[in-house]
């Protein structure tokens, strides 16, 4: 390979048949539900080998201190990335606050929320890289290849007897982005947590529960809204938690 050729950026690989089918489903319906086994196949063996360590990082999340309802049932970490048109991968950006407009989050919107950063090892893990690449492929397929501002959210929702947890305390909503990926990481001793997908007018399109590792929902956020019902412990005497990863892509390559 010549020095000039080596200096050129790698090009994005075309999607395989399974990914292309997924892109077509979201383009047609506005969302897709992917079982964990199918997601594992899409992500590949390197990501699969990294999943146990990736999931273990949820034990190190910090309490979300920005809940306007006063709740302390949510733990999280946050990171942001940039994806540049025609260039593979996602480059992590300097740590910054998460911000949503009030129109998208009537409970916690309108303020800059500084969450603990995603750990470096987690941000660079094969599991997260594969999930980012899969979601970025969908974003490019739906909205044409472009620059993207990407956010990663690690969430843990805890519940106890008489104290339910609320995965989406703001209700059924748009996130104010283009594409949303919600992947189940772990679900322990939990009842509830049903995902609702609705169209922009609020008409119900689907209900399902993410139960197993890598059970995933992918959403065209401009077309559909989503929400998750409260969770409670299946056995009131035991600890209960719901661990998910949420990734979002917003066109423009910047948070604005």
N, C-alpha and C positions, 0 to 999 in steps of 0.2 A: 504494500500500500504506500502511495506517495505521501510526503509530508503534507501536501495541500489537501489530499483526501482525508488524512487522519484528522485534520483541523476542523473538518465539517461536522456539525452536530448529527447525531444519529437521528433517523427518521422514525416516526411512530409506526409501529407494526399494524397491519390491518387486523380487524377483529376476526377471531376464529368463528366457526359456525354456531357454537353455543352462545357466544357473546352477541353475534349478529341477531340471533333469534330473540335474545333478551332485549336488545335495543329496539327491535320491531314491536315487541309486546308493550314496552313503555310508550313508544311513539303512538301506538294504537289506542291504549287505554288510559295512559297517564300514569300508570304504576305497574309494578310487578312484584310478586312474592316468590322468593327463591328458597327452596329447602336447603338446609345446611349441607347435605351431601353434594348437591349440585353446585353450591357456592365453593365448596372445597375443591371440586374438580376445576372450576373456573380459575381459582387462585393459584393452583399448582402445588407440587410437593414441597418446595422450599418454604412457602408460606405455611403449609400444614405442619411442618416440623417445628415452626416457631410459635405455634398457637398456644401451647401450654405456658410458656414464659410470658407471652403477650397477655394472656388472660390473668396471670398472677399479678400483673401490675395494677389491676383494679383493687387489690388489697391496700394500695398506697394512695388512693385518692383522698382529697381533702374536702371538708365540709363546705358546701355552697352557702356563703354568708349573705347572699343577695336576694333571698326569697322574701318578696313583699308580703307573703301570707304568714311570715314568721316561722315557717317550717324549717326543721333541721333534718329532714328525711332524705336529702339529696347530697351526694358527694360527687366531685367532678375534677377533671383536668382539661386543659384547652391548649390548642396549638393552631398556628396558621401556616399556610404554604402558598406558593405561587406556582402555577403551571403555565408555561409560555407556549404559544402556538407553534406547532411543528417540532417542539423539543420534548423528548420523553422525560418522564419523571416529574417530581414535585420538589421545589426548593423551600426549605423551612424559612419562614420570616422571623424577624425579631418579635419577642413576646409582646403582645398588645392586648387591650381589653376586647371583650366580646360586646357587640352592640346590636340591638334590634330596635326598630321603630315601634312605637306604641301600637300602631295599626296591626303589627304582626304579633306582638306580645303585650296584651293588655295588662298583664300582671307585673312583669319584670322589665318591660321595654322602656326606652327613653333614657337609660342611664348606662354609663360605661361600667362593665362588670369585669373586674380583674380576677381571674381564676388562677389557681396554681398551674404552672406549665406542665405539659406532657413531658415525661422523662425522656432524655436524649436517646436512650437505648430503645425505648418504645417507639419514638418518632422515626428511628432509623431501622426498625425491625422489618424483616421480610414480610411478616403478616400485614403490617400497616401499609407498606409499599405496594403490596399486591392489591389490597382493597382500594387504595388511592388510584392505582392505575385502572382498575376495573370501573370505578365510578367516573373517572375522567374520560374513559372511552365512551361511556353512555352520554356524558355531557356534550362531548364533541359530536356524537351521532345525532343528538336531538337538536342542538343549537349551533351547529357548524363549528369547526375547529377554531379556537380563539384563545386568548389569555383568560385564565381563571384565578380568582381569589378563592382559596379553599380553607375551610376550618374543620378541625377535628375535635370532637368532644367525647371524652370518656365520662359516662354517667353511671353512678350506682344509686338506685332507689331502694331505701330500706323501709321495712314495715314491721310493726309489732302488734300484739293483741291490743285492740282499741285504738291503734294509731296507724291508719293506713298510709301508704306512700302514694304520691301523685306523679307519674312519669311526665304528664303534660298538664301542669296546674293551670296553664293559660287556656286550656280547652282545645277544641279542634281548630287548626290554624294553618296558615302558610308560614314558612320560615323567612320569606322575603329573599329567596335565592332562586337558582335555576334547577338544581338537581340535589336530592337528598338521598343518602344511603343510611339505613338503620340496620345494624347487624347485632344479633343477640350474641353475647359472650358467655354469660352464665345466668341461670335462673335457679334459685335455691329456695325450697320450702315456700312456694308462692302460689297464690290463687289470684285470678284477675289478670290485668295487663293485656286486655284485648285491644288490638289496633283497629281503628276505624279510618277508612279512606273515604272522602267525600269530594264531590265536584265543587267548583267555585261557588255554586249557589247553595251548597249544603246538602244536596241529595246524596244519600249513602250509595257508595259504589262497592264496598267490600268490608268484611269484618274477618279478622283472623288473629291468632295468637302466636307470637314468636316464642317457641318453646326450647329448641335445641341450639347448641352452639352453631353459629353461622347462619341460622335461619335469618333471612334478610328481606327487607322491604326497600324497593327503589322507587322514587317518586319524581315526577316532573312537577316541581313545586309551583310553577306558574299556572298549572292546570288543575291541580288537586290540593286538597287540604288533608291533614292527618291529625290524629289524637290517639291517646292510649288511656284506657280506663284505669281507675285506682287499683293498687295491689294490696294484698293483705297476706299474712302468714297462713299457709294451709294447716300447719300445726302451731297453735298459738304459743306453745311452750318453747319453740325453737326459733333461732334467728332466721330472718328472711331478707333476701335482697334480689334485685334485678339489675344485672350489669349489661349495658349496651354501649356500642360505639356508634356515634352519629357523625357522618361526613357530609359537608355541603360544598357545592360549587356555585360561585356567583360570577357572572361574566364581567370582564374588565380587568382582572388581574390585580385589583385593589379593593379595599373594603368599602369604598364610597359608591 
